[in-house]
């Protein structure tokens, strides 16, 4: 969660970051004081030092400012998928399976698909694949 908030603003004070995390966890504005304190202590003692050690964030202990450094290496692993929806990896696997099924259908002579032809069907699958990749990249940056 800290990385997501830092992606939006690039840097935050530890207090502001803990406040945003506490708000997200409780859904309350302002969040209860004990939750804010818990988030602050957890960030200060555990999470920020570890992220700083890995060069994902930088932390100035004097000003208590946390700034994003090289988060692109870890954001790929942070995909949150709501229940009942597909992750991007599942989507791409399904798209690959669809492409294979279409090619097999053409090879065995399924009438409509054979008429369309393997090159056209493969081009459509690749166009959807490419468009999906562009959209995924765009949506991760915005």
Phi, psi and omega in degrees: 000322181300317181296319179299316179294322179289332177295328180287325188237353180073320174210148180214156170286157179301322179297313180296320179296315180295325178296315180295320179295316179298321177298315181296322181289324185260336185075012182249142176233116352285156179288158178303145184302318182295327178288319177300315180296317180298316179296318181298311182296317180298316178297312186294320186269334187237297192290310182296316177301320180292315179296325178291319179299326180271005181061030176272323175229162169245148183224124176262109184294332180288310181271350181061035180259131178251131179230145179285136177247263183253069182276346183300333179290335183251340183296335178298334181267002188259013182298123177255123184245119177299150181303135179089358179249163180270143170282166178298321181295321177293321178299312180294323177296318178295320179295319177296318178297319177300317178299318179295315180299317178298318180293321177295319179299319177294318182296325181270356173090032175297123191311298185297321182288324177295321178297322179291322178091146181299318181299318180294314181296317178297320178298319178296315180297316179294324178295317178295319178300311180296316178298321179295318180296318178296315180297317180300315179297316180297315183292331178287334181271346182240000000 
